[in-house]
Amino acid sequence: MITCDNLRFHEIIGLGVEVVNSTNPQIIGISGKIINETKSMFVLNTKKGIKKLPKENSVWKFLLDDTTVVLSGKLLKKRPYERLGVRE
């Protein structure tokens, strides 16, 4: 089960997400559903189409069932299979 404490260790494809802060002000506020991810990028399906956004320089708000979780992209900058199940 995905919770606020363990979100960064789970599969996040399929979750809703929004950029709440970034070094690139043009991407702040972009939101959508994560359809793919790489080591350094999220691919989002947004209302305006597919967007590829860098993880590291942004702060992300993830939408769980009835909760929101805000995480720095620096915590997510790994390949998905490297991040799954890892405990630090």
Short mmCIF file of the C-alpha atoms (twelve columns), coordinates in Angstrom:
data_MODEL
# 
_entry.id   MODEL 
# 
loop_
_atom_site.group_PDB 
_atom_site.id 
_atom_site.type_symbol 
_atom_site.label_atom_id 
_atom_site.label_alt_id 
_atom_site.label_comp_id 
_atom_site.label_asym_id 
_atom_site.label_seq_id 
_atom_site.Cartn_x 
_atom_site.Cartn_y 
_atom_site.Cartn_z 
_atom_site.pdbx_PDB_model_num 
ATOM 1  C CA . MET A 1  0.000  0.000  0.000   1 
ATOM 2  C CA . ILE A 2  1.339  3.407  -0.949  1 
ATOM 3  C CA . THR A 3  1.498  5.877  1.945   1 
ATOM 4  C CA . CYS A 4  3.006  9.306  2.503   1 
ATOM 5  C CA . ASP A 5  6.081  7.737  4.103   1 
ATOM 6  C CA . ASN A 6  6.880  5.136  1.444   1 
ATOM 7  C CA . LEU A 7  5.748  6.754  -1.818  1 
ATOM 8  C CA . ARG A 8  9.283  7.259  -3.102  1 
ATOM 9  C CA . PHE A 9  9.942  3.509  -2.887  1 
ATOM 10 C CA . HIS A 10 6.899  2.464  -4.944  1 
ATOM 11 C CA . GLU A 11 5.829  2.328  -8.565  1 
ATOM 12 C CA . ILE A 12 4.363  5.747  -9.340  1 
ATOM 13 C CA . ILE A 13 3.215  5.266  -12.916 1 
ATOM 14 C CA . GLY A 14 -0.512 5.909  -12.964 1 
ATOM 15 C CA . LEU A 15 -0.533 8.487  -10.178 1 
ATOM 16 C CA . GLY A 16 -1.733 12.035 -10.629 1 
ATOM 17 C CA . VAL A 17 0.989  14.626 -10.136 1 
ATOM 18 C CA . GLU A 18 1.519  18.390 -10.259 1 
ATOM 19 C CA . VAL A 19 4.683  20.518 -10.374 1 
ATOM 20 C CA . VAL A 20 4.486  22.862 -7.376  1 
ATOM 21 C CA . ASN A 21 7.957  24.406 -7.644  1 
ATOM 22 C CA . SER A 22 10.784 24.275 -10.154 1 
ATOM 23 C CA . THR A 23 13.915 26.032 -11.312 1 
ATOM 24 C CA . ASN A 24 12.027 26.400 -14.605 1 
ATOM 25 C CA . PRO A 25 9.035  28.657 -13.854 1 
ATOM 26 C CA . GLN A 26 7.337  27.669 -17.132 1 
ATOM 27 C CA . ILE A 27 6.523  24.175 -15.859 1 
ATOM 28 C CA . ILE A 28 5.107  25.183 -12.451 1 
ATOM 29 C CA . GLY A 29 1.455  24.182 -12.325 1 
ATOM 30 C CA . ILE A 30 1.632  21.490 -15.006 1 
ATOM 31 C CA . SER A 31 -0.368 18.509 -13.859 1 
ATOM 32 C CA . GLY A 32 -1.411 15.169 -15.245 1 
ATOM 33 C CA . LYS A 33 -1.075 11.435 -14.900 1 
ATOM 34 C CA . ILE A 34 2.350  9.780  -14.971 1 
ATOM 35 C CA . ILE A 35 2.414  7.410  -17.938 1 
ATOM 36 C CA . ASN A 36 6.140  6.618  -17.943 1 
ATOM 37 C CA . GLU A 37 9.344  7.505  -16.143 1 
ATOM 38 C CA . THR A 38 13.063 7.260  -16.705 1 
ATOM 39 C CA . LYS A 39 15.998 7.984  -14.404 1 
ATOM 40 C CA . SER A 40 15.628 11.722 -14.828 1 
ATOM 41 C CA . MET A 41 12.227 12.355 -16.452 1 
ATOM 42 C CA . PHE A 42 8.519  11.915 -15.871 1 
ATOM 43 C CA . VAL A 43 6.258  11.551 -18.893 1 
ATOM 44 C CA . LEU A 44 2.846  13.032 -18.110 1 
ATOM 45 C CA . ASN A 45 -0.450 12.821 -19.929 1 
ATOM 46 C CA . THR A 46 -1.831 16.353 -19.465 1 
ATOM 47 C CA . LYS A 47 -4.876 18.184 -20.791 1 
ATOM 48 C CA . LYS A 48 -2.589 19.715 -23.432 1 
ATOM 49 C CA . GLY A 49 -0.956 16.428 -24.460 1 
ATOM 50 C CA . ILE A 50 2.125  14.444 -23.504 1 
ATOM 51 C CA . LYS A 51 4.800  16.359 -21.574 1 
ATOM 52 C CA . LYS A 52 8.283  15.183 -20.579 1 
ATOM 53 C CA . LEU A 53 9.461  16.928 -17.434 1 
ATOM 54 C CA . PRO A 54 12.750 16.603 -15.529 1 
ATOM 55 C CA . LYS A 55 12.469 15.155 -12.023 1 
ATOM 56 C CA . GLU A 56 15.454 16.638 -10.237 1 
ATOM 57 C CA . ASN A 57 14.879 20.387 -10.453 1 
ATOM 58 C CA . SER A 58 11.246 20.288 -9.388  1 
ATOM 59 C CA . VAL A 59 9.044  19.706 -6.370  1 
ATOM 60 C CA . TRP A 60 6.161  17.328 -7.102  1 
ATOM 61 C CA . LYS A 61 2.740  16.961 -5.501  1 
ATOM 62 C CA . PHE A 62 1.417  13.411 -5.853  1 
ATOM 63 C CA . LEU A 63 -2.291 12.731 -5.560  1 
ATOM 64 C CA . LEU A 64 -3.085 9.530  -3.682  1 
ATOM 65 C CA . ASP A 65 -6.646 8.389  -2.938  1 
ATOM 66 C CA . ASP A 66 -7.517 11.102 -0.423  1 
ATOM 67 C CA . THR A 67 -4.071 12.458 0.376   1 
ATOM 68 C CA . THR A 68 -1.466 14.608 -1.298  1 
ATOM 69 C CA . VAL A 69 2.261  14.011 -0.880  1 
ATOM 70 C CA . VAL A 70 4.881  16.611 -1.765  1 
ATOM 71 C CA . LEU A 71 8.360  15.307 -2.640  1 
ATOM 72 C CA . SER A 72 11.521 16.805 -4.044  1 
ATOM 73 C CA . GLY A 73 12.528 15.366 -7.391  1 
ATOM 74 C CA . LYS A 74 15.997 14.745 -5.970  1 
ATOM 75 C CA . LEU A 75 14.498 11.917 -3.904  1 
ATOM 76 C CA . LEU A 76 13.093 10.322 -7.065  1 
ATOM 77 C CA . LYS A 77 16.133 10.616 -9.323  1 
ATOM 78 C CA . LYS A 78 16.708 6.929  -9.924  1 
ATOM 79 C CA . ARG A 79 15.499 4.441  -12.455 1 
ATOM 80 C CA . PRO A 80 12.162 3.006  -11.339 1 
ATOM 81 C CA . TYR A 81 13.546 -0.500 -10.836 1 
ATOM 82 C CA . GLU A 82 16.450 0.908  -8.756  1 
ATOM 83 C CA . ARG A 83 14.033 2.785  -6.504  1 
ATOM 84 C CA . LEU A 84 11.486 -0.003 -5.930  1 
ATOM 85 C CA . GLY A 85 11.865 -1.748 -2.603  1 
ATOM 86 C CA . VAL A 86 14.986 0.197  -1.598  1 
ATOM 87 C CA . ARG A 87 15.164 1.397  1.996   1 
ATOM 88 C CA . GLU A 88 17.510 4.163  3.085   1 
# 
